[in-house]
Amino acid sequence: MLKKYKSYLLYFLILVYVSGSIGFVVNPAFFSPFTPYTLLLSCFVFLIHSPLNDKKFLIAFFSIALLGFIVEVIGVKTGLIFGKYSYGDGLGLKLLEIPLIISINWAMLICAGIRIVSSIFANKIIVLLVAALLVTLIDLIIEQVAPKLDFWQFESGLPGIHNYLGWIGVAFFISYFFYPTIIKGNRNVSLLLLILQIIFFTSLFIFF
């Protein structure tokens, strides 16, 4: 029974992303406030399909989210990690000027990326590097629409190479310490979630 409900939530999430992709083009003002809730639902679906009986996995996931939050705070306050930028109101509730959902979403993307790439390559360093590049690629796609959606804005307009090198480094080193645990996630759900976010933000870039 539980497995069935988990599947229903997964199908519902797909419907949310598809309708959101269309809705943003038709009526962005109406659909935009739902963005943080969609990301929260994505993380929830990812977690319920993860090995929840393994406490180490949950600790690793939320530790990555916490470290991501700390990195974001340092990044916003100093501009040293990603360049000078600030968050808008498009991602919902903020703490220390950082939307709480952003760190949880990055944790999901990092864990999902590691899980997918680890099923292709065996070498740990290669997995970490390719997964970091994959997460950074998704960040690059989101960056193209972030100012329009009031997610975040760089002082110079668009981000520079500094931002992407920062993300590759952060994703690599954060993943390094939790690698043995986070490769235990659900491969198919991880792949689906990454594809959904890539398609969603790519469609916004093209049509929005």
C-alpha positions in Angstrom: 0.0 0.0 0.0 2.8 2.4 0.9 4.6 1.7 -2.3 1.4 2.6 -4.2 1.1 5.9 -2.5 4.7 6.7 -3.2 4.1 6.0 -6.9 1.0 8.2 -6.9 3.1 11.1 -5.4 5.7 10.6 -8.1 3.0 10.8 -10.9 1.6 13.8 -9.2 5.0 15.5 -9.2 5.4 14.8 -12.9 1.9 16.4 -13.5 3.0 19.4 -11.4 6.1 20.0 -13.5 4.3 19.6 -16.8 1.4 21.9 -15.8 3.9 24.4 -14.3 5.9 24.5 -17.5 2.8 25.3 -19.5 1.4 27.6 -16.7 4.5 29.8 -16.6 4.1 30.6 -20.2 0.4 31.3 -20.0 0.1 33.0 -16.7 3.5 33.5 -14.9 2.1 35.8 -12.2 -0.2 33.0 -11.0 2.2 30.1 -11.1 5.4 31.8 -9.8 4.4 31.7 -6.1 4.1 27.9 -6.3 7.8 27.5 -7.2 9.2 26.9 -3.6 6.4 24.5 -2.9 7.2 22.5 -6.1 10.8 22.3 -5.1 9.8 21.2 -1.6 7.5 18.5 -3.0 10.4 17.4 -5.2 12.6 16.9 -2.2 9.9 15.1 -0.3 9.3 12.7 -3.2 13.1 12.1 -3.5 13.4 11.4 0.2 10.4 9.0 0.5 12.0 6.9 -2.3 15.3 6.9 -0.5 16.5 4.4 2.1 14.8 6.1 5.1 15.6 3.1 7.3 19.3 4.1 6.9 19.7 7.0 9.4 23.1 7.8 7.9 21.5 8.7 4.6 19.1 11.2 6.2 22.0 12.6 8.3 24.1 12.9 5.1 21.2 14.6 3.1 20.5 17.2 5.7 24.2 17.8 6.5 24.7 18.6 2.8 21.7 21.0 3.0 23.1 22.6 6.1 26.6 23.0 4.5 25.0 24.3 1.4 23.2 26.9 3.4 26.4 28.0 5.2 28.1 28.3 1.8 25.3 30.4 0.5 25.4 32.7 3.5 29.1 33.2 3.1 28.6 33.6 -0.7 26.0 36.3 -0.3 27.8 38.1 2.5 31.3 38.1 0.9 30.9 37.5 -2.8 34.0 35.3 -2.6 32.6 31.9 -3.6 30.1 32.6 -6.5 30.5 36.4 -7.1 28.4 39.2 -5.8 24.7 38.3 -5.8 21.5 38.5 -3.7 18.3 36.5 -3.4 14.9 37.9 -4.3 11.5 36.7 -2.9 10.7 34.1 -5.6 12.0 31.1 -3.5 9.9 31.8 -0.4 10.9 32.0 3.2 14.5 33.3 3.9 16.9 33.1 6.8 19.9 35.3 6.8 18.9 36.5 3.4 19.0 32.9 2.0 15.8 31.0 0.9 15.5 27.9 3.0 14.3 25.8 0.1 17.4 26.5 -2.0 19.8 24.5 0.2 17.4 21.6 0.4 17.0 21.6 -3.4 20.8 21.7 -3.9 21.1 18.7 -1.5 18.6 16.8 -3.6 20.4 17.7 -6.8 23.8 16.7 -5.4 22.5 13.4 -4.0 20.6 12.6 -7.1 23.6 13.5 -9.3 25.9 11.3 -7.3 23.5 8.4 -7.4 23.1 8.5 -11.2 26.7 9.0 -12.0 27.9 6.3 -9.6 25.9 3.8 -11.6 27.9 4.7 -14.7 31.4 5.1 -13.3 33.2 3.1 -10.6 36.0 5.5 -9.7 35.0 7.8 -6.8 36.9 10.9 -8.0 35.4 10.6 -11.5 31.9 10.2 -10.0 32.3 13.3 -7.8 33.7 15.4 -10.7 31.0 14.4 -13.2 28.2 14.8 -10.7 29.6 18.2 -9.8 29.6 19.2 -13.5 26.1 17.9 -13.9 24.7 19.9 -10.9 26.6 23.0 -12.2 25.0 22.5 -15.6 21.5 22.6 -14.0 22.6 25.7 -12.1 23.6 27.3 -15.4 20.2 26.5 -16.9 18.4 28.0 -13.8 20.6 31.1 -13.9 19.2 32.1 -17.3 15.7 32.6 -15.8 16.5 33.3 -12.1 16.3 37.1 -12.4 12.9 37.0 -14.2 11.5 34.7 -11.5 13.0 36.8 -8.7 15.1 33.9 -7.5 18.4 35.7 -7.4 20.3 38.5 -9.2 24.0 39.0 -9.8 25.4 42.5 -9.3 26.9 42.4 -12.8 23.8 40.9 -14.4 24.7 37.4 -15.5 27.1 35.3 -13.5 30.7 34.8 -14.6 33.0 31.8 -14.7 33.7 32.5 -11.0 30.2 31.3 -10.1 30.4 28.0 -12.0 33.9 27.1 -10.7 32.5 27.8 -7.3 29.7 25.4 -7.7 31.9 22.7 -9.1 34.2 23.0 -6.1 31.4 23.2 -3.6 29.5 20.2 -5.1 32.7 18.1 -5.3 34.0 18.7 -1.8 30.6 18.5 0.0 29.9 15.2 -1.8 33.3 13.8 -1.0 32.6 13.4 2.7 29.2 11.7 2.3 29.9 9.6 -0.8 29.6 6.1 0.6 26.1 7.0 2.0 24.5 9.1 -0.7 25.1 6.6 -3.5 22.4 4.4 -1.8 19.5 6.5 -3.1 16.9 5.5 -5.7 18.5 5.7 -9.2 15.3 5.9 -11.2 13.7 8.6 -9.1 17.0 10.5 -9.0 17.2 10.5 -12.8 13.5 11.5 -13.2 13.9 14.4 -10.8 16.9 15.8 -12.6 15.2 15.4 -15.9 12.1 17.2 -14.7 14.1 20.2 -13.4 16.2 20.4 -16.6 13.1 20.3 -18.8 11.2 22.7 -16.6 13.9 25.4 -16.5 14.9 24.9 -20.1 11.3 25.4 -21.2 11.1 28.6 -19.1 14.3 29.8 -20.7 12.9 29.2 -24.2 9.3 30.4 -23.8 9.2 32.7 -20.7 
